[in-house]
Amino acid sequence: MLKFNKKTLKRSIDNIKREKFLSLSNMFIMIVTFLILGFFISLITVSQTAIRYLESQAQLTIFFKDDFSEANILGLRDKYLNDSRIDSINYVSKAAAFRIFSEINKNEPVLLESISENILPASLEIRTKNIKDLSPINTEFSAVDGVEDIRFFKDVVDSFKFWSNVLYIGGFILLLVFVFISYSIILYTLKSTINAKGMELSVLKLVGASDAYVRNPFVYQGMLFGLISSGIAGVLLIIISTIAFLNGFMRDGVLLGLVYGVSINPIVFSIMVCLLLMVFGGLLGYFGSSSALKKYLKY
């Protein structure tokens, strides 16, 4: 168990000062690695936000027969308002449909003259919380006698579901792969720092220095490298996110792919990524330096 000790921390800082060039070069490598890792995490989250937005735009449009009364349509709407699958359900009356049609075709006066309010059907527009629920709801409304037609682009929705699943799974796998690559790079970086002092460590062990005396300064050093480099990378990400946010990018927030409806301010999300990188950096520094020291110590 590593215990904080001011003298050990001072020895770690002295080691860094004595090897300025090596320390700076290793720090630079780790900053770049953490920065790329942070960008990758942000990119995956932004892509999930885009997928969530596109999913939210998919909807069913249900058109009703003229003899199906408004009261019946509103009854169906009220029934599905309490359905946990439903995100929003909007009733479009004949009058509202005519207004929408007129606005869309305002530059086609001949067409407008041939269409009256009574010709256009009343409808319900339904959006679900999960795109997978569109198909069963389509089946449910198809069995209602008063339904004349349902606009549901099933092939398009099924294709989108497939590719969104590919992006979810592929993004998660790529993230794990890049975390492993980052760990390997940082572990090698820490090992190069410790191996440069291999002779000194061997001499210390030969003259009777304890394992803790030899190990702890380098563990501190590894943790300092990890925390400082990940902290710098995190601050750079926050600055970039702030600039992007001020220019209107992701102004509505970042959506967490695994949690429906949870939206986070991009700057707050970047701060969360920064803290995550620092935790990751500190742990990598600890385990990486401990692993690199094993061959010089007797456990």
MILOMAR-870497 format. One line per field, with one value per atom (N, C-alpha, C): residue number from 1; atom name; x, y, z. Coordinates in steps of 0.1 Angstrom, whole numbers, plus 5000, padded with zeros to 4 digits. Example, Ala and Ser with C-alpha at 12.3 -4.5 7.8 and 13.67 -1.06 7.14 Angstrom:
// residues 2
drenpa c(1	1	1	2	2	2) $
zati c(N	CA	C	N	CA	C) $
X c(5132	5123	5132	5128	5137	5129) $
Y c(4943	4955	4967	4978	4989	5000) $
Z c(5078	5078	5078	5071	5071	5079) $
***
This chain:
// residues 299
drenpa c(1	1	1	2	2	2	3	3	3	4	4	4	5	5	5	6	6	6	7	7	7	8	8	8	9	9	9	10	10	10	11	11	11	12	12	12	13	13	13	14	14	14	15	15	15	16	16	16	17	17	17	18	18	18	19	19	19	20	20	20	21	21	21	22	22	22	23	23	23	24	24	24	25	25	25	26	26	26	27	27	27	28	28	28	29	29	29	30	30	30	31	31	31	32	32	32	33	33	33	34	34	34	35	35	35	36	36	36	37	37	37	38	38	38	39	39	39	40	40	40	41	41	41	42	42	42	43	43	43	44	44	44	45	45	45	46	46	46	47	47	47	48	48	48	49	49	49	50	50	50	51	51	51	52	52	52	53	53	53	54	54	54	55	55	55	56	56	56	57	57	57	58	58	58	59	59	59	60	60	60	61	61	61	62	62	62	63	63	63	64	64	64	65	65	65	66	66	66	67	67	67	68	68	68	69	69	69	70	70	70	71	71	71	72	72	72	73	73	73	74	74	74	75	75	75	76	76	76	77	77	77	78	78	78	79	79	79	80	80	80	81	81	81	82	82	82	83	83	83	84	84	84	85	85	85	86	86	86	87	87	87	88	88	88	89	89	89	90	90	90	91	91	91	92	92	92	93	93	93	94	94	94	95	95	95	96	96	96	97	97	97	98	98	98	99	99	99	100	100	100	101	101	101	102	102	102	103	103	103	104	104	104	105	105	105	106	106	106	107	107	107	108	108	108	109	109	109	110	110	110	111	111	111	112	112	112	113	113	113	114	114	114	115	115	115	116	116	116	117	117	117	118	118	118	119	119	119	120	120	120	121	121	121	122	122	122	123	123	123	124	124	124	125	125	125	126	126	126	127	127	127	128	128	128	129	129	129	130	130	130	131	131	131	132	132	132	133	133	133	134	134	134	135	135	135	136	136	136	137	137	137	138	138	138	139	139	139	140	140	140	141	141	141	142	142	142	143	143	143	144	144	144	145	145	145	146	146	146	147	147	147	148	148	148	149	149	149	150	150	150	151	151	151	152	152	152	153	153	153	154	154	154	155	155	155	156	156	156	157	157	157	158	158	158	159	159	159	160	160	160	161	161	161	162	162	162	163	163	163	164	164	164	165	165	165	166	166	166	167	167	167	168	168	168	169	169	169	170	170	170	171	171	171	172	172	172	173	173	173	174	174	174	175	175	175	176	176	176	177	177	177	178	178	178	179	179	179	180	180	180	181	181	181	182	182	182	183	183	183	184	184	184	185	185	185	186	186	186	187	187	187	188	188	188	189	189	189	190	190	190	191	191	191	192	192	192	193	193	193	194	194	194	195	195	195	196	196	196	197	197	197	198	198	198	199	199	199	200	200	200	201	201	201	202	202	202	203	203	203	204	204	204	205	205	205	206	206	206	207	207	207	208	208	208	209	209	209	210	210	210	211	211	211	212	212	212	213	213	213	214	214	214	215	215	215	216	216	216	217	217	217	218	218	218	219	219	219	220	220	220	221	221	221	222	222	222	223	223	223	224	224	224	225	225	225	226	226	226	227	227	227	228	228	228	229	229	229	230	230	230	231	231	231	232	232	232	233	233	233	234	234	234	235	235	235	236	236	236	237	237	237	238	238	238	239	239	239	240	240	240	241	241	241	242	242	242	243	243	243	244	244	244	245	245	245	246	246	246	247	247	247	248	248	248	249	249	249	250	250	250	251	251	251	252	252	252	253	253	253	254	254	254	255	255	255	256	256	256	257	257	257	258	258	258	259	259	259	260	260	260	261	261	261	262	262	262	263	263	263	264	264	264	265	265	265	266	266	266	267	267	267	268	268	268	269	269	269	270	270	270	271	271	271	272	272	272	273	273	273	274	274	274	275	275	275	276	276	276	277	277	277	278	278	278	279	279	279	280	280	280	281	281	281	282	282	282	283	283	283	284	284	284	285	285	285	286	286	286	287	287	287	288	288	288	289	289	289	290	290	290	291	291	291	292	292	292	293	293	293	294	294	294	295	295	295	296	296	296	297	297	297	298	298	298	299	299	299) $
zati c(N	CA	C	N	CA	C	N	CA	C	N	CA	C	N	CA	C	N	CA	C	N	CA	C	N	CA	C	N	CA	C	N	CA	C	N	CA	C	N	CA	C	N	CA	C	N	CA	C	N	CA	C	N	CA	C	N	CA	C	N	CA	C	N	CA	C	N	CA	C	N	CA	C	N	CA	C	N	CA	C	N	CA	C	N	CA	C	N	CA	C	N	CA	C	N	CA	C	N	CA	C	N	CA	C	N	CA	C	N	CA	C	N	CA	C	N	CA	C	N	CA	C	N	CA	C	N	CA	C	N	CA	C	N	CA	C	N	CA	C	N	CA	C	N	CA	C	N	CA	C	N	CA	C	N	CA	C	N	CA	C	N	CA	C	N	CA	C	N	CA	C	N	CA	C	N	CA	C	N	CA	C	N	CA	C	N	CA	C	N	CA	C	N	CA	C	N	CA	C	N	CA	C	N	CA	C	N	CA	C	N	CA	C	N	CA	C	N	CA	C	N	CA	C	N	CA	C	N	CA	C	N	CA	C	N	CA	C	N	CA	C	N	CA	C	N	CA	C	N	CA	C	N	CA	C	N	CA	C	N	CA	C	N	CA	C	N	CA	C	N	CA	C	N	CA	C	N	CA	C	N	CA	C	N	CA	C	N	CA	C	N	CA	C	N	CA	C	N	CA	C	N	CA	C	N	CA	C	N	CA	C	N	CA	C	N	CA	C	N	CA	C	N	CA	C	N	CA	C	N	CA	C	N	CA	C	N	CA	C	N	CA	C	N	CA	C	N	CA	C	N	CA	C	N	CA	C	N	CA	C	N	CA	C	N	CA	C	N	CA	C	N	CA	C	N	CA	C	N	CA	C	N	CA	C	N	CA	C	N	CA	C	N	CA	C	N	CA	C	N	CA	C	N	CA	C	N	CA	C	N	CA	C	N	CA	C	N	CA	C	N	CA	C	N	CA	C	N	CA	C	N	CA	C	N	CA	C	N	CA	C	N	CA	C	N	CA	C	N	CA	C	N	CA	C	N	CA	C	N	CA	C	N	CA	C	N	CA	C	N	CA	C	N	CA	C	N	CA	C	N	CA	C	N	CA	C	N	CA	C	N	CA	C	N	CA	C	N	CA	C	N	CA	C	N	CA	C	N	CA	C	N	CA	C	N	CA	C	N	CA	C	N	CA	C	N	CA	C	N	CA	C	N	CA	C	N	CA	C	N	CA	C	N	CA	C	N	CA	C	N	CA	C	N	CA	C	N	CA	C	N	CA	C	N	CA	C	N	CA	C	N	CA	C	N	CA	C	N	CA	C	N	CA	C	N	CA	C	N	CA	C	N	CA	C	N	CA	C	N	CA	C	N	CA	C	N	CA	C	N	CA	C	N	CA	C	N	CA	C	N	CA	C	N	CA	C	N	CA	C	N	CA	C	N	CA	C	N	CA	C	N	CA	C	N	CA	C	N	CA	C	N	CA	C	N	CA	C	N	CA	C	N	CA	C	N	CA	C	N	CA	C	N	CA	C	N	CA	C	N	CA	C	N	CA	C	N	CA	C	N	CA	C	N	CA	C	N	CA	C	N	CA	C	N	CA	C	N	CA	C	N	CA	C	N	CA	C	N	CA	C	N	CA	C	N	CA	C	N	CA	C	N	CA	C	N	CA	C	N	CA	C	N	CA	C	N	CA	C	N	CA	C	N	CA	C	N	CA	C	N	CA	C	N	CA	C	N	CA	C	N	CA	C	N	CA	C	N	CA	C	N	CA	C	N	CA	C	N	CA	C	N	CA	C	N	CA	C	N	CA	C	N	CA	C	N	CA	C	N	CA	C	N	CA	C	N	CA	C	N	CA	C	N	CA	C	N	CA	C	N	CA	C	N	CA	C	N	CA	C	N	CA	C	N	CA	C	N	CA	C	N	CA	C	N	CA	C	N	CA	C	N	CA	C	N	CA	C	N	CA	C	N	CA	C	N	CA	C	N	CA	C	N	CA	C	N	CA	C	N	CA	C	N	CA	C	N	CA	C	N	CA	C	N	CA	C	N	CA	C	N	CA	C	N	CA	C	N	CA	C	N	CA	C	N	CA	C	N	CA	C	N	CA	C	N	CA	C	N	CA	C	N	CA	C	N	CA	C	N	CA	C	N	CA	C	N	CA	C	N	CA	C	N	CA	C	N	CA	C	N	CA	C	N	CA	C	N	CA	C	N	CA	C	N	CA	C	N	CA	C	N	CA	C	N	CA	C	N	CA	C	N	CA	C	N	CA	C	N	CA	C	N	CA	C	N	CA	C	N	CA	C	N	CA	C	N	CA	C	N	CA	C	N	CA	C	N	CA	C	N	CA	C	N	CA	C) $
X c(5008	5000	5009	5007	5015	5009	5018	5014	5021	5014	5019	5031	5042	5053	5060	5061	5067	5081	5089	5103	5104	5096	5095	5091	5081	5076	5088	5095	5106	5117	5120	5129	5125	5112	5106	5108	5105	5106	5121	5130	5144	5148	5143	5146	5142	5130	5125	5133	5138	5146	5160	5165	5179	5178	5166	5165	5154	5157	5148	5143	5153	5150	5142	5146	5139	5125	5124	5111	5101	5107	5099	5094	5103	5100	5089	5091	5081	5067	5068	5056	5048	5056	5050	5043	5050	5043	5030	5030	5019	5007	5011	5001	4994	5002	4996	4987	4992	4984	4971	4971	4959	4950	4956	4948	4940	4947	4940	4930	4933	4923	4910	4912	4901	4893	4900	4893	4885	4890	4883	4871	4872	4860	4850	4854	4845	4838	4846	4841	4830	4833	4823	4810	4811	4800	4792	4799	4792	4785	4791	4785	4772	4772	4760	4750	4754	4744	4737	4745	4739	4729	4733	4724	4711	4712	4701	4691	4697	4689	4682	4689	4683	4672	4674	4664	4651	4653	4642	4634	4639	4632	4623	4626	4618	4604	4593	4580	4570	4559	4547	4537	4532	4521	4509	4499	4487	4475	4470	4459	4446	4435	4423	4412	4402	4391	4382	4375	4367	4356	4351	4340	4345	4358	4363	4364	4356	4354	4366	4366	4377	4378	4367	4366	4373	4371	4378	4393	4397	4411	4418	4411	4417	4417	4407	4407	4419	4423	4435	4447	4447	4459	4461	4450	4451	4455	4450	4454	4469	4475	4489	4498	4492	4500	4506	4500	4505	4513	4515	4524	4538	4545	4559	4568	4564	4572	4572	4561	4559	4567	4574	4581	4572	4565	4555	4545	4532	4522	4514	4512	4506	4494	4483	4471	4471	4469	4469	4455	4447	4433	4433	4421	4420	4424	4419	4422	4437	4444	4458	4466	4461	4467	4466	4455	4453	4463	4464	4474	4488	4492	4505	4507	4497	4498	4498	4491	4491	4504	4511	4523	4534	4534	4544	4542	4530	4527	4522	4527	4523	4526	4536	4540	4533	4523	4516	4501	4497	4483	4473	4477	4468	4465	4475	4473	4465	4467	4459	4444	4441	4427	4420	4427	4421	4420	4425	4425	4417	4408	4400	4403	4399	4402	4396	4385	4378	4385	4393	4399	4411	4418	4429	4425	4431	4427	4433	4426	4432	4443	4452	4463	4469	4476	4484	4499	4507	4522	4528	4534	4540	4555	4562	4576	4578	4587	4589	4603	4604	4617	4628	4624	4633	4628	4637	4633	4627	4631	4626	4611	4605	4591	4582	4588	4579	4572	4579	4573	4561	4562	4550	4539	4542	4531	4524	4532	4526	4516	4520	4511	4499	4500	4488	4478	4483	4474	4468	4475	4470	4457	4456	4444	4432	4433	4422	4414	4401	4392	4392	4393	4393	4405	4416	4428	4428	4431	4431	4445	4455	4469	4479	4490	4501	4514	4520	4533	4544	4550	4561	4571	4582	4593	4601	4595	4600	4614	4617	4630	4641	4637	4647	4649	4639	4640	4649	4646	4653	4668	4671	4684	4692	4685	4690	4693	4684	4686	4699	4700	4712	4725	4726	4738	4741	4730	4732	4737	4733	4738	4753	4756	4770	4779	4774	4781	4783	4772	4773	4783	4782	4791	4805	4806	4819	4826	4819	4825	4830	4823	4827	4839	4840	4851	4864	4862	4873	4878	4869	4873	4882	4878	4885	4899	4899	4912	4921	4916	4925	4929	4920	4925	4936	4936	4947	4960	4958	4970	4976	4967	4972	4979	4974	4980	4994	4995	5008	5018	5014	5023	5028	5019	5023	5031	5028	5036	5050	5052	5065	5072	5065	5071	5077	5069	5073	5085	5084	5095	5108	5107	5120	5126	5118	5123	5130	5123	5129	5141	5140	5152	5164	5162	5174	5182	5175	5181	5183	5183	5185	5197	5208	5221	5220	5214	5213	5204	5193	5184	5191	5198	5205	5215	5222	5232	5225	5214	5206	5202	5198	5194	5205	5217	5229	5234	5232	5237	5226	5215	5205	5193	5191	5179	5166	5156	5144	5136	5127	5119	5111	5105	5097	5106	5118	5127	5131	5133	5136	5124	5113	5101	5093	5090	5081	5084	5096	5099	5095	5097	5094	5079	5072	5058	5052	5057	5052	5055	5067	5071	5061	5058	5049	5035	5030	5017	5017	5028	5029	5029	5036	5036	5022	5015	5002	4992	4992	4983	4985	4998	5001	4997	5002	5000	4985	4978	4963	4956	4961	4954	4956	4968	4971	4962	4962	4954	4939	4934	4920	4917	4926	4924	4924	4932	4932	4918	4913	4900	4889	4890	4880	4880	4892	4894	4888	4891	4886	4870	4865	4851	4844	4850	4844	4844	4854	4855	4844	4843	4833	4818	4816	4803	4799	4809	4806	4803	4807	4804	4792	4784	4772	4772	4784	4784	4779	4769	4763	4757	4751	4745	4734	4728	4717	4722	4735	4741	4745	4753	4757	4748	4743	4735	4743	4741	4747	4740	4748	4742	4734	4739	4733	4722	4720	4709	4700	4688	4678	4675	4675	4670	4680	4692	4701	4710	4709	4717	4727	4739	4750	4756	4758	4765	4778	4782	4795	4807	4807	4818	4819	4807	4806	4811	4806	4811	4826	4832	4847	4854	4848	4853	4853	4842	4840	4851	4853	4863	4877	4880	4893	4895	4885	4886	4888	4881	4882	4897	4902	4916	4926	4923	4932	4932	4920	4919	4927	4924	4931	4946	4950	4964	4971	4965	4970	4972	4961	4962	4972	4973	4983	4997	4999	5012	5016	5006	5009	5012	5003	5005	5016	5018	5029	5042	5044	5057	5060	5049	5051	5055	5049	5052	5066	5071	5084	5095	5092	5102	5103	5095	5095	5108	5114	5127	5138	5137	5147	5145	5134	5130	5128	5129	5126	5113	5102	5089	5087) $
Y c(4988	5000	5013	5021	5033	5044	5049	5060	5073	5084	5097	5101	5105	5109	5121	5132	5145	5143	5135	5133	5125	5115	5106	5114	5123	5132	5141	5146	5155	5148	5135	5127	5125	5123	5121	5134	5145	5158	5160	5157	5158	5149	5137	5128	5134	5140	5147	5158	5166	5178	5174	5163	5158	5153	5147	5142	5150	5163	5172	5168	5166	5163	5150	5140	5127	5129	5136	5138	5146	5157	5165	5157	5149	5141	5131	5124	5114	5121	5132	5140	5144	5148	5152	5140	5129	5117	5113	5114	5111	5121	5134	5144	5141	5139	5136	5123	5113	5101	5103	5110	5113	5123	5132	5141	5134	5124	5116	5107	5102	5094	5102	5114	5123	5127	5129	5133	5121	5109	5097	5094	5096	5095	5105	5118	5128	5125	5120	5117	5106	5096	5085	5091	5099	5105	5114	5122	5131	5123	5112	5103	5097	5093	5088	5099	5111	5122	5124	5123	5124	5113	5101	5089	5091	5095	5098	5108	5119	5129	5124	5116	5110	5100	5093	5083	5091	5102	5110	5116	5117	5123	5113	5100	5090	5090	5089	5089	5081	5078	5072	5084	5084	5093	5085	5086	5077	5086	5083	5090	5083	5090	5084	5087	5078	5079	5091	5096	5108	5105	5093	5089	5085	5086	5083	5097	5098	5111	5116	5130	5136	5131	5128	5123	5109	5101	5088	5089	5098	5101	5106	5115	5121	5110	5101	5090	5081	5078	5070	5078	5091	5099	5098	5100	5100	5087	5076	5063	5061	5065	5063	5074	5084	5094	5088	5078	5072	5060	5057	5045	5049	5040	5043	5043	5038	5038	5051	5059	5071	5083	5090	5102	5114	5114	5125	5120	5125	5122	5135	5138	5151	5149	5155	5154	5165	5162	5172	5171	5181	5181	5184	5183	5186	5200	5209	5223	5226	5220	5221	5215	5204	5197	5206	5213	5222	5234	5239	5251	5247	5235	5230	5228	5222	5220	5233	5243	5256	5263	5262	5268	5261	5248	5241	5245	5246	5249	5263	5272	5286	5292	5287	5292	5284	5276	5268	5271	5283	5287	5278	5273	5264	5251	5246	5234	5237	5249	5252	5254	5258	5260	5247	5236	5223	5215	5220	5213	5221	5214	5220	5213	5219	5214	5200	5198	5185	5173	5176	5165	5159	5167	5162	5155	5144	5136	5141	5139	5141	5130	5133	5123	5125	5114	5115	5113	5121	5119	5114	5103	5096	5094	5098	5096	5087	5078	5069	5072	5067	5069	5060	5049	5039	5036	5037	5035	5021	5012	4998	4996	5006	5005	5010	5016	5021	5010	4998	4987	4981	4978	4972	4982	4995	5005	5006	5005	5004	4993	4981	4969	4971	4978	4980	4989	5000	5010	5004	4995	4989	4981	4976	4968	4977	4991	5000	5002	5000	5001	5015	5026	5039	5044	5036	5040	5038	5048	5047	5044	5050	5048	5051	5044	5047	5049	5061	5064	5060	5049	5043	5037	5043	5039	5028	5016	5005	5001	5000	4996	5006	5019	5029	5029	5027	5026	5013	5002	4990	4991	4998	5000	5009	5020	5029	5022	5013	5006	4997	4991	4982	4990	5001	5009	5016	5020	5026	5016	5003	4993	4990	4990	4988	4999	5012	5023	5022	5018	5016	5006	4994	4983	4986	4990	4993	5004	5014	5025	5021	5012	5007	4998	4990	4981	4989	4999	5008	5015	5020	5027	5018	5005	4996	4993	4992	4990	5002	5014	5026	5028	5024	5024	5015	5003	4994	4999	5005	5011	5022	5031	5042	5036	5026	5019	5014	5008	5002	5013	5024	5035	5041	5044	5050	5041	5028	5018	5018	5018	5018	5031	5042	5055	5055	5050	5049	5039	5028	5019	5024	5033	5039	5048	5055	5064	5056	5045	5037	5029	5024	5016	5024	5037	5046	5047	5043	5044	5030	5020	5006	5003	5008	5006	5012	5024	5031	5022	5017	5009	4996	4990	4977	4980	4991	4995	4997	5004	5007	4994	4984	4971	4964	4965	4958	4963	4976	4982	4981	4974	4971	4980	4988	4997	4988	4992	4985	4986	4977	4978	4991	4995	5007	5020	5020	5031	5032	5021	5021	5024	5018	5018	5031	5036	5047	5060	5064	5076	5075	5063	5061	5059	5054	5053	5067	5075	5089	5096	5093	5100	5096	5083	5078	5084	5085	5091	5106	5113	5127	5129	5120	5121	5119	5108	5105	5116	5122	5132	5145	5149	5162	5161	5151	5150	5148	5140	5139	5152	5159	5171	5182	5183	5192	5189	5176	5171	5175	5173	5176	5190	5199	5213	5218	5212	5215	5211	5200	5195	5205	5210	5219	5232	5237	5249	5247	5236	5233	5232	5225	5224	5237	5246	5259	5267	5267	5274	5269	5256	5249	5253	5253	5256	5270	5279	5293	5296	5287	5288	5280	5276	5269	5254	5248	5234	5226	5217	5210	5219	5230	5240	5233	5223	5217	5206	5204	5195	5182	5175	5161	5151	5142	5131	5119	5113	5101	5089	5082	5071	5060	5057	5047	5051	5064	5070	5079	5074	5082	5095	5106	5119	5127	5122	5129	5137	5150	5159	5167	5168	5175	5186	5198	5209	5204	5207	5202	5206	5218	5222	5213	5210	5202	5188	5183	5170	5169	5180	5180	5180	5187	5186	5172	5165	5151	5142	5145	5137	5140	5153	5157	5149	5149	5142	5127	5122	5107	5104	5113	5112	5112	5121	5123	5110	5105	5092	5081	5080	5070	5072	5085	5088	5085	5088	5084	5069	5062	5047	5041	5047	5042	5044	5056	5060	5050	5047	5038	5024	5018	5004	5003	5013	5012	5013	5022	5023	5011	5006	4994	4982	4981	4969	4971	4983	4985	4982	4984	4982	4968	4959	4945	4938	4940	4932	4937	4949	4955	4952	4946	4944	4929	4926	4912	4913	4907	4907	4894) $
Z c(5000	5000	5000	4990	4989	4999	5007	5016	5012	5014	5010	5019	5014	5021	5014	5022	5015	5011	5019	5015	5002	5001	4989	4977	4979	4968	4964	4973	4970	4962	4966	4958	4944	4942	4929	4920	4926	4919	4915	4925	4922	4910	4910	4898	4885	4885	4873	4869	4879	4876	4870	4875	4871	4856	4853	4839	4832	4830	4824	4810	4802	4788	4786	4793	4793	4799	4810	4816	4807	4800	4791	4779	4773	4762	4765	4776	4781	4784	4790	4793	4780	4770	4758	4751	4751	4745	4752	4766	4774	4771	4770	4768	4754	4744	4731	4731	4738	4740	4747	4758	4765	4757	4750	4741	4731	4724	4714	4720	4732	4739	4742	4747	4750	4738	4727	4715	4710	4711	4707	4715	4729	4737	4733	4731	4727	4714	4704	4691	4691	4699	4701	4707	4717	4724	4714	4707	4697	4686	4682	4672	4677	4690	4697	4698	4700	4701	4688	4677	4663	4661	4665	4663	4671	4683	4691	4685	4679	4673	4661	4653	4641	4645	4655	4660	4664	4671	4676	4665	4653	4642	4634	4636	4630	4636	4628	4633	4625	4631	4624	4621	4609	4606	4603	4611	4609	4604	4592	4586	4589	4592	4596	4585	4584	4575	4579	4569	4572	4582	4582	4591	4605	4607	4621	4628	4638	4645	4652	4654	4661	4675	4681	4695	4696	4686	4685	4684	4675	4673	4686	4692	4705	4716	4715	4725	4723	4711	4708	4712	4710	4714	4729	4736	4751	4756	4750	4754	4752	4741	4739	4746	4751	4758	4771	4777	4789	4786	4773	4769	4771	4779	4782	4770	4759	4746	4739	4742	4734	4739	4730	4734	4731	4720	4717	4708	4709	4700	4697	4684	4681	4671	4675	4667	4656	4644	4633	4627	4630	4625	4610	4603	4589	4586	4595	4593	4594	4604	4606	4594	4589	4578	4565	4564	4553	4554	4566	4568	4565	4569	4566	4551	4545	4530	4523	4527	4521	4522	4534	4536	4527	4526	4518	4503	4499	4485	4482	4490	4488	4475	4468	4455	4443	4447	4437	4438	4433	4435	4428	4416	4409	4417	4424	4432	4444	4450	4462	4459	4447	4443	4442	4439	4436	4449	4460	4473	4483	4490	4501	4514	4525	4538	4540	4535	4537	4530	4520	4513	4521	4529	4537	4549	4552	4564	4577	4588	4601	4604	4613	4615	4629	4633	4645	4641	4647	4644	4657	4656	4668	4667	4678	4679	4692	4691	4702	4708	4721	4728	4722	4717	4711	4697	4687	4673	4671	4679	4678	4680	4687	4691	4680	4669	4658	4651	4649	4642	4649	4662	4669	4670	4672	4672	4659	4648	4634	4633	4638	4638	4646	4657	4666	4659	4653	4646	4633	4627	4615	4617	4630	4633	4637	4637	4641	4628	4630	4618	4611	4620	4614	4607	4607	4601	4586	4578	4564	4558	4564	4559	4570	4569	4579	4571	4573	4567	4576	4572	4581	4571	4570	4560	4567	4567	4575	4571	4557	4552	4557	4556	4560	4575	4583	4598	4601	4595	4598	4594	4583	4579	4588	4593	4603	4616	4620	4633	4632	4620	4618	4619	4612	4612	4625	4632	4645	4655	4654	4663	4660	4647	4643	4649	4648	4654	4669	4676	4690	4694	4688	4692	4687	4674	4669	4676	4680	4688	4701	4708	4721	4720	4709	4707	4704	4695	4692	4704	4712	4725	4733	4735	4743	4737	4724	4717	4719	4718	4719	4734	4743	4757	4760	4753	4755	4748	4736	4730	4738	4744	4753	4765	4770	4782	4778	4766	4762	4760	4753	4751	4764	4773	4785	4794	4794	4801	4796	4783	4777	4780	4780	4783	4798	4807	4821	4823	4815	4816	4811	4801	4795	4806	4813	4824	4835	4839	4850	4846	4833	4828	4827	4825	4823	4836	4847	4861	4866	4857	4861	4870	4866	4873	4887	4888	4901	4910	4905	4913	4918	4909	4913	4924	4923	4933	4947	4946	4959	4965	4957	4963	4969	4962	4967	4980	4982	4995	5006	5003	5014	5014	5004	5004	5004	5011	5011	4998	4995	4983	4982	4994	4994	4991	4996	4994	4979	4973	4958	4950	4953	4945	4946	4958	4960	4952	4952	4944	4929	4923	4909	4907	4917	4916	4917	4926	4927	4914	4908	4896	4884	4884	4874	4875	4888	4890	4887	4890	4886	4871	4864	4849	4844	4850	4845	4848	4860	4864	4857	4856	4849	4834	4828	4813	4810	4818	4815	4818	4829	4833	4822	4816	4805	4793	4790	4778	4781	4793	4796	4795	4800	4799	4784	4776	4761	4755	4760	4755	4759	4772	4777	4769	4765	4758	4744	4737	4724	4724	4734	4736	4738	4746	4749	4736	4728	4715	4706	4705	4697	4701	4715	4720	4717	4719	4716	4702	4693	4679	4675	4684	4682	4680	4681	4679	4692	4690	4701	4711	4707	4716	4725	4719	4727	4737	4737	4747	4740	4748	4744	4751	4743	4748	4751	4763	4767	4760	4752	4744	4752	4764	4772	4781	4782	4791	4783	4781	4773	4779	4771	4776	4784	4787	4796	4787	4788	4780	4788	4784	4792	4784	4791	4784	4779	4767	4761	4770	4776	4785	4797	4803	4815	4811	4799	4795	4793	4788	4787	4800	4810	4824	4829	4826	4831	4824	4811	4804	4809	4813	4819	4832	4841	4853	4851	4841	4838	4833	4825	4820	4832	4841	4852	4861	4864	4871	4864	4851	4842	4843	4842	4842	4855	4866	4879	4881	4877	4878	4869	4856	4847	4853	4859	4864	4876	4884	4895	4890	4883	4878	4868	4860	4850	4856	4866	4872	4881	4888	4896	4888	4876	4867	4862	4859	4853	4864	4876	4887	4892	4887	4893	4891	4880	4878	4886	4892	4901	4915	4919	4933	4936	4948	4953	4961	4955	4962	4970) $
***
